Amino acid sequence: MSVQDPFKDITIRPVPRPKGLRLEAAQTPLENGEKTGHGSCSWRTLISGDRTASTDIVMGLAEFGPGQTLEMHRHSQAEVYFGLSGSGTVMIEGEAHEISSGVAVYLPPGAEHGVVASEAGLSFVYSFPASCFSEIDYTFSAAI
């Protein structure tokens, strides 16, 4: 008795890779933490698979006016901040880390963190190892 290969007629097609893309921050919608009650900062998610032809990374720009905040929270993905202008304090698990132009801050997966801008305001790039911003499940400390 012979056994036939059940997969012999299946054609495997490669999944197309996304092409590179160029985005302008000023053309990206500004979102705001005040609407959710989780801070007063604003952000622009520039790269996210649910908004752009991209995979495997989310990247955006956070913008804080003087004294504005992002409330303490956590999520399962690691995150990186890279300071562009102004300055502020990033609290990570109760420890203060200063951020300013040219400074990178690494946030480990699951670490509780939040941000307070100085009187100069603050802007930084943020990035997650995820395909879409919608995959980031924020848990704000008041909800813990």
Backbone torsions as a table, in degrees:
resi	resn	phi	psi	omega
1	MET	NA	130.8	179.9
2	SER	-101.9	149.3	179.6
3	VAL	-106.1	128.7	179.2
4	GLN	-89.5	147.1	178.3
5	ASP	-77.6	112.9	-178.3
6	PRO	-70.3	-11.2	-176.4
7	PHE	-105.2	3.9	-172.6
8	LYS	-63.7	-27.3	-177.8
9	ASP	-99.2	9.1	-179.3
10	ILE	-90.0	131.3	176.7
11	THR	-103.4	127.7	178.1
12	ILE	-98.2	122.4	179.3
13	ARG	-107.0	131.9	178.4
14	PRO	-66.6	146.6	175.8
15	VAL	-76.8	128.3	-179.0
16	PRO	-65.5	138.4	176.7
17	ARG	-82.1	143.5	176.5
18	PRO	-65.1	150.6	175.6
19	LYS	-87.7	163.1	175.1
20	GLY	-61.7	159.1	177.9
21	LEU	-146.5	159.8	179.2
22	ARG	-126.4	132.2	-178.4
23	LEU	-131.1	147.8	175.3
24	GLU	-108.9	127.1	-177.8
25	ALA	-56.3	-41.7	-177.0
26	ALA	-63.9	-20.6	-179.9
27	GLN	-93.0	-0.8	-177.7
28	THR	-99.3	135.4	-177.6
29	PRO	-58.3	140.6	177.2
30	LEU	-90.1	127.9	177.5
31	GLU	-110.2	161.8	-171.3
32	ASN	-139.4	134.3	179.2
33	GLY	-70.9	-21.5	179.9
34	GLU	-63.9	-30.2	179.9
35	LYS	-65.1	-30.5	-178.2
36	THR	-98.0	-10.5	-177.8
37	GLY	78.0	18.8	-176.8
38	HIS	-113.0	25.3	178.0
39	GLY	139.1	177.0	-177.2
40	SER	-115.4	3.3	-179.3
41	CYS	-77.9	170.1	175.5
42	SER	-125.4	160.9	179.0
43	TRP	-151.5	159.2	175.9
44	ARG	-128.5	112.4	176.5
45	THR	-84.4	109.1	-173.9
46	LEU	-84.7	-43.9	-177.1
47	ILE	-122.3	120.3	179.6
48	SER	-163.5	129.0	-174.6
49	GLY	-56.6	-22.5	177.4
50	ASP	-85.1	-3.3	-179.5
51	ARG	-126.5	-24.6	-176.6
52	THR	-134.1	162.3	177.7
53	ALA	-79.3	77.2	-175.9
54	SER	-147.5	162.3	176.6
55	THR	-142.5	159.4	167.5
56	ASP	71.9	-5.5	178.7
57	ILE	-152.1	144.3	173.4
58	VAL	-118.9	136.2	-179.5
59	MET	-146.4	140.1	178.7
60	GLY	-156.1	-173.4	-177.0
61	LEU	-124.2	122.6	175.6
62	ALA	-98.7	138.6	-176.7
63	GLU	-130.9	125.2	-178.3
64	PHE	-124.0	130.8	169.4
65	GLY	-78.9	175.8	179.5
66	PRO	-52.4	125.6	176.5
67	GLY	72.9	1.2	-179.6
68	GLN	-70.6	160.8	-171.0
69	THR	-133.3	160.8	161.9
70	LEU	-123.7	116.2	-173.5
71	GLU	-62.9	158.2	-179.6
72	MET	-60.4	133.3	-178.0
73	HIS	-158.6	177.0	174.9
74	ARG	-148.5	162.3	174.4
75	HIS	-156.1	161.0	-172.7
76	SER	-75.5	-16.5	179.2
77	GLN	-88.4	147.2	168.9
78	ALA	-66.7	161.3	178.2
79	GLU	-146.6	151.5	176.3
80	VAL	-127.0	136.4	171.2
81	TYR	-111.2	143.0	172.6
82	PHE	-132.0	114.8	-175.9
83	GLY	-65.8	134.2	177.7
84	LEU	-108.5	-44.0	-179.8
85	SER	-154.6	163.0	-178.9
86	GLY	68.0	-158.7	179.9
87	SER	-158.8	167.6	179.4
88	GLY	-177.6	-173.0	-179.6
89	THR	-122.7	130.1	173.6
90	VAL	-106.4	118.5	175.4
91	MET	-89.9	126.4	177.6
92	ILE	-127.2	113.0	179.6
93	GLU	51.0	42.6	176.3
94	GLY	83.5	1.2	-179.5
95	GLU	-110.8	132.1	-178.2
96	ALA	-83.2	134.3	176.5
97	HIS	-130.4	122.8	-180.0
98	GLU	-78.0	140.1	175.7
99	ILE	-126.1	139.7	177.0
100	SER	-157.5	-176.7	-178.4
101	SER	-53.8	127.9	177.4
102	GLY	84.8	1.7	-178.2
103	VAL	-102.9	130.7	175.6
104	ALA	-101.7	141.4	177.3
105	VAL	-127.6	126.5	177.9
106	TYR	-99.7	131.4	179.0
107	LEU	-114.7	111.0	-178.1
108	PRO	-64.8	157.0	177.0
109	PRO	-56.4	134.3	176.7
110	GLY	79.2	-3.9	-178.3
111	ALA	-73.7	134.1	174.7
112	GLU	-72.8	131.0	-178.6
113	HIS	-153.1	158.9	177.5
114	GLY	-161.0	170.9	-173.7
115	VAL	-135.8	141.0	170.9
116	VAL	-129.9	124.8	178.5
117	ALA	-80.1	151.5	174.4
118	SER	-76.5	-177.3	176.9
119	GLU	-67.7	-13.0	177.1
120	ALA	-85.4	-6.2	-173.1
121	GLY	79.2	-176.9	-176.0
122	LEU	-161.8	140.7	167.4
123	SER	-138.0	141.2	177.3
124	PHE	-150.1	156.9	171.9
125	VAL	-84.9	138.7	172.8
126	TYR	-121.2	150.2	-179.5
127	SER	-149.5	142.2	178.3
128	PHE	-127.5	148.1	171.4
129	PRO	-84.3	77.3	-180.0
130	ALA	-149.1	159.3	179.7
131	SER	-80.8	-31.1	-176.3
132	CYS	-139.4	144.2	175.8
133	PHE	-59.2	-32.5	-179.8
134	SER	-65.6	-14.8	176.2
135	GLU	-76.8	-16.5	-177.4
136	ILE	-80.8	114.1	-177.8
137	ASP	-98.3	95.8	-178.6
138	TYR	-75.6	132.9	170.3
139	THR	-120.3	110.5	-178.9
140	PHE	-81.7	142.6	-171.5
141	SER	-57.0	-33.9	177.7
142	ALA	-63.0	-22.0	-178.8
143	ALA	-93.3	-5.7	-176.8
144	ILE	-78.5	NA	NA
